[in-house]
């Protein structure tokens, strides 16, 4: 066997180990992102390669047709749900990071929905929400609350709440486990000395816990926000976007693959990308300012 | 330590039990529904099924719903993509973690920035790339999209590579091992704990993914679990009992995985967020 010097080997390794991964990254992450920009300026249908430049017409269409830009209001339900979910997650994380009987069982149980199959979860909730035979309405009847029974998916005022709840159900435990991880890194003696100084439980939460995990809370907020902007599975699988439940991404997918308006869909994707980048930029900016101030 | 008042403790447990109920109630619905006959389903409400050995619904969903086929295809996609993905991840981490070279920072930055792009929005353009490679409606399409390393994976691996003492590499070099040999026999095995966590997370991610197989593999024979149950539910809206059986079957693998590997999953989720 021919032996190469370690210097030669180093370059062989670098070339051999990095070429394919970097090519994959460029092909499936960067090239699509860049070509989106190009497609967004055309009238491409997505079939074949024929396309004509249309300037900024697609962008104009997005901002002037309320049924396109207006669907963001449906994303707002998921954002509000996400805020509630983050608050609940923090509450349960605080409880479950202290000594408590059955702590691990509760942790596991509340986290469980996150590992469950997402499509099957949405379909499961279809069985729960079913107006006539759904277990939710049956349960309400069983505990004497028949008057609370609802058309959970049929009532246009309710349906988006019902859908956003699925997202909360699935992701609360994930946020909780992340919070628990952050809480465990707070030194225990901080709480002990606060207790000696006579701080109440709420005071030590307010002045020790929250400042220590601020970064994680902020991160969670940005994930909630971007997550809410990118909701797709739940309305798409449950309703096929009917009953005014379409989100921005599900509308984009429909534009591209159902209505064959790939150019317009590309412009929508670019708009979403810009909004997401803007939020991430604002968050970084806030973080940076704080670190400077310290 | 001061003992907390009874009412606070009661409140804590009450909230935990309420939350557990909310988590378990939908699961209870499908658990009982899966074993009921159709007539029973619509009459018995929340009661337990008459016969817990009634597997008809499972049989139907596996055959008519093509769930058996779905599990087979999912398994193929999983094994191939996760296997290649682990190779790619460890290779990149070894190259970036052990050697100094010009493009090192640039490559890491490429991975970092790529994370910001919401993948689902770029599918319109990814679609044309997949078509270009002739992978459309072929099992290679999802595999191609899944094998790439992501920044979380690289960061976790890099931490591990950093914690492996360089003395190990050097003593292997003294014994005349090649750099490739060092990757294969020293670094790769020592990354096993990180690999375990990442494999589990990746497996859950791929198993749960809906839009990749939905967009890229429309053929019936290429149904994976997600798309099989999705298209089964479409025309069979009424048969809630059979659907319940399908849901239960689909939940089972990840529940089992979770019960046995909870520690790794928590570790991965936490390190994923604190990056």
Interface residues (C-beta under 8 A of the other chain):
Chain A: X3 X4 X6 X9 X10 X12 X13 X14 X17 X18 X20 X21 X22 X24 X25 X26 X27 X28 X29 X30 X31 X32 X33 X35 X36 X39 X46 X88 X91 X92 X95 X96 X100 X102 X106 X108 X109 X110 X111 X112 X113 X114 X115 X116 X117 X118 X119 X120 X123 X124 X125 X126 X127 X128 X130 X133 X135 X138 X139 X142 X169 X173 X174 X177 X178 X180 X181 X182 X195 X201 X216 X219 X220 X226 X229 X230 X232 X233 X237 X249 X252 X253 X256 X257 X262 X265 X266 X268 X269 X272 X273 X276 X277 X280
Chain B: X1 X2 X4 X8 X12 X15 X16 X19 X20 X22 X23 X24 X25 X26 X27 X28 X29 X30 X33 X41 X42 X45 X46 X88 X91 X92 X94 X95 X99 X101 X107 X110 X111 X114 X116 X117 X118 X119 X120 X121 X122 X123 X124 X125 X126 X127 X128 X129 X144 X145 X147 X148 X149 X173 X178 X179 X180 X183 X204 X207 X208 X210 X211 X215 X225 X226 X229 X230 X233 X240 X243 X244 X246 X247 X250 X251 X254 X255 X257 X258 X262 X265 X266 X269 X270 X273 X274
